[in-house]
């Protein structure tokens, strides 16, 4: 069989869950004689450096712009100005590389989908969102019925978001992957990381990972941290998350909250890190405080490192975390619930260890990168035969 070429298009160049999945799967698919070319908007170069290091070809297009906030009149104007030029550029790329399949990520990648249909390429539409769709839902459902050859979702929660809550079988479920040979429990680098972060050997560590984005719920994590430290003095809170220029007001709000709660001495904050697989092992408990999520890969990464999980019961999270087996699920927007769940794990070392072991076993059996890559290959080959 000749090399299969996939154009994988992501509407945001900033590194996050979908970008991580695309990169890791592309690395695996190279071994299966499937070539991936990534297309994204111009901007932050963190992701492109990672792609370059893994020898994954990519394009950053000036005409392919992040979908702007509707209130951003200038952004919306430029998005429409570049709509047709973007389609033209994408068609040229598809022809230049003799692309077989266009794998589009996100709910409103209309330009990419139209370019694929004009070029008569197979179109796989990958949905990763569980936010309320509001008035655009009928439009999106029409696009999903007319344009893609196949629709996949990051979790069953995504399927319920786009289709009727009782509907099943409208899309294939393609959970995010974790490289369990990279993410695994290890004490090898824990001491040096504790020294780097200024964490004493007798202090417990509660960690959270995610860009400074409002949906990550940091305003609920911080009051929970305040609650925890009053009952457990020897504890540090490790926050790994990038400050986003598109959410500067949120960053200011979070830093002000840290000051108001007098938490500065108890918190260690880092920006984006490429060594998450090592940082995870510094944590005694991993927390996800999000108010919505499709299928957060970072939870699976923490589970692969045998960290017990405290996570909000939102979106696809209950599909990843098994209640009382691999972690504790709590309601969103409830700091006290976060705190009590964390303290319940930290107070019982045997329970914590068992949860961690169960978590890693679950990831190996269900979410390992090889499983996800095999599913991609299967879906791609089905598309070519359809």
C-alpha positions as CSV (number, residue, x, y, z in Angstrom):
1,X,0.0,0.0,0.0
2,X,1.3,3.5,-0.9
3,X,1.7,6.2,1.8
4,X,-1.6,7.6,3.0
5,X,-1.4,11.4,3.4
6,X,-3.6,13.1,6.0
7,X,-4.0,16.9,6.3
8,X,-4.8,17.5,10.0
9,X,-6.2,21.0,10.6
10,X,-6.5,22.6,14.0
11,X,-8.1,26.0,14.4
12,X,-5.8,27.2,17.2
13,X,-2.0,27.2,17.1
14,X,-1.6,27.3,20.9
15,X,-0.7,24.1,22.5
16,X,-3.5,22.2,24.2
17,X,-5.3,18.8,24.2
18,X,-6.2,18.5,20.5
19,X,-2.8,19.8,19.5
20,X,-1.2,17.2,21.7
21,X,-3.3,14.4,20.3
22,X,-2.5,15.3,16.7
23,X,1.2,15.4,17.4
24,X,1.4,12.1,19.4
25,X,-0.8,10.2,16.9
26,X,1.2,11.6,14.0
27,X,4.4,10.2,15.5
28,X,2.8,6.8,15.8
29,X,1.2,6.8,12.3
30,X,4.6,7.4,10.7
31,X,5.4,3.8,11.6
32,X,2.2,2.7,9.8
33,X,3.2,4.5,6.6
34,X,0.6,7.3,7.2
35,X,2.0,10.8,6.7
36,X,0.4,13.7,8.7
37,X,0.7,17.4,7.6
38,X,-0.6,19.8,10.2
39,X,-2.2,23.1,9.3
40,X,-2.9,25.9,11.9
41,X,-3.2,29.7,12.2
42,X,-0.1,31.9,12.7
43,X,0.8,33.0,16.2
44,X,2.4,31.2,19.1
45,X,5.3,29.0,18.1
46,X,5.3,26.6,21.0
47,X,3.5,23.9,19.1
48,X,5.4,24.4,15.8
49,X,8.7,23.8,17.7
50,X,7.3,20.5,19.0
51,X,6.2,19.5,15.5
52,X,9.6,20.4,14.0
53,X,11.3,18.3,16.7
54,X,9.2,15.3,15.8
55,X,9.7,15.9,12.0
56,X,6.0,16.4,11.4
57,X,5.5,18.8,8.5
58,X,3.2,21.8,9.1
59,X,1.9,25.0,7.7
60,X,1.0,28.2,9.6
61,X,-1.4,30.2,7.4
62,X,-1.9,33.9,7.6
63,X,-5.3,33.5,6.0
64,X,-6.5,30.8,8.5
65,X,-7.4,32.7,11.6
66,X,-8.6,31.7,15.0
67,X,-12.4,32.0,15.3
68,X,-12.8,35.4,17.0
69,X,-15.1,36.3,19.8
70,X,-18.3,37.7,18.2
71,X,-17.8,41.0,20.1
72,X,-14.4,41.5,18.5
73,X,-15.6,43.4,15.4
74,X,-12.1,43.8,13.9
75,X,-11.4,40.0,14.4
76,X,-14.7,39.0,12.8
77,X,-14.1,41.4,9.9
78,X,-10.7,39.9,9.1
79,X,-12.1,36.4,9.5
80,X,-14.6,37.0,6.8
81,X,-12.1,38.9,4.6
82,X,-9.8,35.9,4.7
83,X,-12.5,33.3,4.3
84,X,-12.2,32.8,0.5
85,X,-8.4,33.2,0.4
86,X,-8.1,30.6,3.1
87,X,-10.1,28.1,1.0
88,X,-7.8,28.8,-2.0
89,X,-4.6,28.3,0.0
90,X,-5.9,25.0,1.5
91,X,-6.9,23.6,-1.9
92,X,-3.4,24.3,-3.1
93,X,-1.9,22.5,-0.2
94,X,-4.2,19.5,-0.7
95,X,-3.2,19.3,-4.3
96,X,0.5,19.9,-3.7
97,X,0.7,17.0,-1.3
98,X,-1.8,14.7,-3.0
99,X,-3.8,14.6,0.3
100,X,-6.1,11.6,0.7
101,X,-8.0,12.6,3.9
102,X,-8.7,15.9,5.5
103,X,-9.0,15.6,9.3
104,X,-10.6,18.8,10.6
105,X,-10.8,19.6,14.3
106,X,-13.3,21.9,15.9
107,X,-16.9,22.9,15.4
108,X,-16.7,25.7,12.9
109,X,-13.9,24.9,10.5
110,X,-16.1,25.8,7.5
111,X,-13.3,27.0,5.2
112,X,-11.4,23.7,5.6
113,X,-14.4,21.6,5.0
114,X,-15.4,23.5,1.9
115,X,-11.8,23.2,0.6
116,X,-11.9,19.4,1.1
117,X,-15.2,19.1,-0.7
118,X,-14.1,21.2,-3.6
119,X,-10.9,19.1,-3.8
120,X,-13.0,15.9,-3.6
121,X,-11.0,14.7,-0.5
122,X,-12.4,12.5,2.2
123,X,-13.4,14.6,5.1
124,X,-13.2,13.5,8.8
125,X,-14.7,16.1,11.2
126,X,-13.4,15.8,14.8
127,X,-15.5,17.4,17.5
128,X,-13.9,18.3,20.9
129,X,-16.3,20.6,22.5
130,X,-19.1,20.3,25.1
131,X,-20.0,24.0,25.5
132,X,-23.6,25.1,24.9
133,X,-24.0,25.7,21.2
134,X,-27.0,28.1,21.5
135,X,-28.4,29.6,18.4
136,X,-25.7,28.2,16.1
137,X,-26.6,24.6,16.8
138,X,-29.1,24.2,13.9
139,X,-26.4,25.6,11.5
140,X,-23.7,23.3,12.9
141,X,-26.0,20.2,12.6
142,X,-26.7,21.2,9.0
143,X,-23.0,21.4,8.2
144,X,-22.3,18.1,9.9
145,X,-25.0,16.5,7.8
146,X,-23.9,17.9,4.5
147,X,-20.1,18.2,4.6
148,X,-18.2,15.4,6.4
149,X,-17.8,11.8,5.2
150,X,-17.5,10.8,8.9
151,X,-17.9,12.5,12.3
152,X,-15.9,11.5,15.4
153,X,-16.0,13.0,18.9
154,X,-13.6,13.1,21.8
155,X,-16.2,11.5,24.2
156,X,-19.8,10.4,24.4
157,X,-20.4,13.8,26.1
158,X,-19.5,15.5,22.9
159,X,-22.1,13.4,21.0
160,X,-24.8,14.3,23.5
161,X,-23.8,18.0,23.2
162,X,-24.3,18.1,19.4
163,X,-27.1,15.6,19.1
164,X,-30.1,14.5,21.2
165,X,-29.1,13.6,24.7
166,X,-30.5,10.1,24.1
167,X,-28.9,9.6,20.7
168,X,-26.1,7.2,20.2
169,X,-24.2,6.1,17.1
170,X,-24.2,9.5,15.5
171,X,-20.4,9.6,15.7
172,X,-17.5,7.4,16.5
173,X,-15.8,8.1,19.9
174,X,-12.1,8.7,19.7
175,X,-10.7,9.3,23.2
176,X,-7.4,11.3,23.6
177,X,-4.2,9.2,23.9
178,X,-1.4,9.0,26.5
179,X,2.1,7.6,25.8
180,X,2.3,5.3,28.9
181,X,6.0,4.7,28.1
182,X,6.6,8.4,28.7
183,X,4.0,9.1,31.4
184,X,4.6,6.6,34.2
185,X,5.2,6.7,38.0
186,X,8.8,7.5,38.9
187,X,10.7,9.0,41.8
188,X,13.8,9.6,39.7
189,X,13.5,13.4,39.2
190,X,11.2,14.2,42.1
191,X,13.9,15.6,44.4
192,X,15.4,18.0,41.7
193,X,11.9,19.3,40.8
194,X,11.0,19.9,44.4
195,X,14.3,21.9,44.7
196,X,13.5,23.8,41.6
197,X,10.0,24.7,42.8
198,X,11.1,25.4,46.4
199,X,9.0,22.5,47.9
200,X,10.3,20.9,51.0
201,X,10.6,17.2,51.3
202,X,7.9,17.0,54.0
203,X,5.3,19.1,52.1
204,X,2.5,17.4,50.2
205,X,1.8,18.7,46.7
206,X,-1.6,19.3,45.2
207,X,-1.3,20.0,41.4
208,X,-3.3,21.4,38.6
209,X,-2.3,21.7,34.9
210,X,-4.1,23.8,32.3
211,X,-3.7,27.1,30.4
212,X,-5.1,30.2,32.2
213,X,-8.5,29.9,30.6
214,X,-11.8,30.7,32.3
215,X,-13.2,27.2,31.7
216,X,-10.4,25.6,33.8
217,X,-12.0,27.0,36.9
218,X,-9.0,28.3,38.7
219,X,-11.3,30.7,40.7
220,X,-12.7,27.5,42.4
221,X,-9.3,25.8,42.8
222,X,-7.8,28.7,44.7
223,X,-10.4,28.9,47.5
224,X,-10.1,25.2,47.8
225,X,-6.4,25.6,48.3
226,X,-7.1,28.1,51.0
227,X,-9.4,25.6,52.7
228,X,-6.8,22.8,52.5
229,X,-3.9,24.7,53.8
230,X,-5.8,25.7,57.0
231,X,-6.3,22.0,57.8
232,X,-3.0,20.8,56.4
233,X,-0.2,23.4,56.9
234,X,2.6,21.4,55.1
235,X,1.2,21.6,51.6
236,X,2.1,23.3,48.4
237,X,-0.1,24.0,45.4
238,X,1.6,23.5,42.0
239,X,-0.1,25.3,39.1
240,X,1.2,24.6,35.6
241,X,-0.5,26.8,33.0
242,X,0.3,29.3,30.4
243,X,-0.9,33.0,30.6
244,X,-3.0,33.6,27.5
245,X,-3.1,36.9,25.7
246,X,-6.7,36.3,24.8
247,X,-7.7,35.9,28.4
248,X,-5.6,38.7,30.1
249,X,-8.5,39.8,32.2
250,X,-8.9,36.3,33.6
251,X,-5.2,36.2,34.5
252,X,-5.5,39.5,36.3
253,X,-8.5,38.2,38.2
254,X,-6.7,35.0,39.2
255,X,-3.6,36.8,40.4
256,X,-5.8,39.2,42.4
257,X,-7.5,36.3,44.0
258,X,-4.2,34.8,45.0
259,X,-3.3,38.1,46.7
260,X,-6.7,38.4,48.4
261,X,-6.4,34.9,49.8
262,X,-2.8,35.5,50.8
263,X,-1.8,32.3,49.0
264,X,1.3,33.6,47.3
265,X,3.7,31.7,49.7
266,X,1.8,28.5,49.3
267,X,1.6,28.4,45.5
268,X,4.1,27.6,42.8
269,X,3.2,28.8,39.4
270,X,4.9,27.9,36.1
271,X,4.0,28.7,32.5
272,X,3.9,26.1,29.7
273,X,6.2,23.2,30.4
274,X,7.3,20.3,28.1
275,X,8.3,18.1,31.0
276,X,4.7,17.5,32.4
277,X,5.5,13.7,32.5
278,X,8.1,14.4,35.2
279,X,6.2,17.2,37.0
280,X,3.2,14.9,37.4
281,X,5.3,12.7,39.7
282,X,5.9,15.6,42.1
283,X,2.1,15.7,42.8
284,X,0.4,13.7,45.5
285,X,-3.0,14.5,44.1
286,X,-4.0,15.9,40.7
287,X,-7.0,18.3,40.5
288,X,-9.2,19.2,37.6
289,X,-11.5,22.1,38.5
290,X,-12.9,22.8,35.1
291,X,-16.5,23.9,34.5
292,X,-16.7,22.0,31.2
293,X,-14.5,19.5,29.4
294,X,-14.8,17.2,26.5
295,X,-12.1,14.6,27.4
296,X,-9.2,16.3,29.1
297,X,-6.0,14.5,28.1
298,X,-4.2,16.0,31.2
299,X,-6.4,13.8,33.4
300,X,-5.2,10.7,31.6
301,X,-1.6,11.9,31.8
302,X,-1.9,12.2,35.6
303,X,-3.6,8.8,35.8
304,X,-0.8,7.2,33.7
305,X,1.6,8.6,36.4
306,X,-0.5,6.8,39.0
307,X,-1.8,10.0,40.5
308,X,-5.1,9.8,42.3
309,X,-7.6,12.3,40.7
310,X,-10.0,14.8,42.1
311,X,-12.1,16.1,39.1
312,X,-15.3,17.9,38.5
313,X,-18.1,15.8,37.1
314,X,-18.4,17.6,33.8
315,X,-18.5,16.6,30.1
316,X,-16.5,13.5,29.4
317,X,-14.6,13.4,32.6
318,X,-16.8,10.6,34.1
319,X,-15.9,8.5,31.1
320,X,-12.2,8.7,32.1
321,X,-12.3,8.7,35.9
322,X,-14.0,5.9,37.7
323,X,-15.6,7.1,40.9
324,X,-13.8,5.9,44.0
325,X,-11.7,3.5,41.9
326,X,-9.3,5.9,40.1
327,X,-10.3,9.2,41.8
328,X,-13.1,11.3,43.2
329,X,-15.7,13.2,41.1
330,X,-17.2,16.3,42.6
331,X,-19.7,19.0,41.4
332,X,-18.2,22.0,39.4
333,X,-17.9,25.4,41.0
334,X,-17.7,24.0,44.5
335,X,-14.3,24.8,46.2
336,X,-15.2,23.1,49.4
337,X,-16.0,19.9,47.6
338,X,-12.6,20.0,45.9
339,X,-10.9,20.6,49.3
340,X,-12.7,17.8,51.1
341,X,-12.0,15.3,48.3
342,X,-8.3,16.3,48.3
343,X,-8.0,16.0,52.1
344,X,-9.8,12.7,52.0
345,X,-7.1,11.3,49.7
346,X,-4.2,12.9,51.5
347,X,-5.4,11.5,54.8
348,X,-5.4,7.9,53.6
349,X,-2.2,6.8,52.0
350,X,-3.4,3.3,51.3
351,X,-6.4,4.6,49.5
352,X,-4.3,7.1,47.5
353,X,-1.8,4.4,46.4
354,X,-4.6,2.0,45.3
355,X,-6.4,4.8,43.3
356,X,-3.1,5.6,41.6
357,X,-2.4,2.0,40.7
358,X,-6.0,1.6,39.4
359,X,-5.7,4.8,37.4
360,X,-2.5,3.7,35.6
361,X,-4.0,0.3,34.8
362,X,-7.1,1.9,33.3
363,X,-5.1,4.2,31.1
364,X,-2.9,1.3,29.8
365,X,-5.9,-0.8,29.0
366,X,-8.1,1.9,27.4
367,X,-6.2,5.1,26.5
368,X,-2.7,4.2,25.5
369,X,-1.3,6.0,22.4
370,X,-1.0,2.7,20.5
371,X,-4.8,2.1,20.9
372,X,-5.6,5.6,19.7
373,X,-3.2,5.4,16.7
374,X,-4.7,2.0,15.7
375,X,-8.2,3.6,15.9
376,X,-7.1,6.5,13.7
377,X,-5.6,4.1,11.1
378,X,-8.8,2.0,11.2
379,X,-11.0,5.1,10.7
380,X,-8.8,6.5,7.9
381,X,-8.9,3.2,6.0
382,X,-12.6,2.9,6.4
383,X,-13.0,6.4,4.9
384,X,-10.9,5.5,1.9
385,X,-13.1,2.5,1.2
386,X,-16.4,4.3,1.7
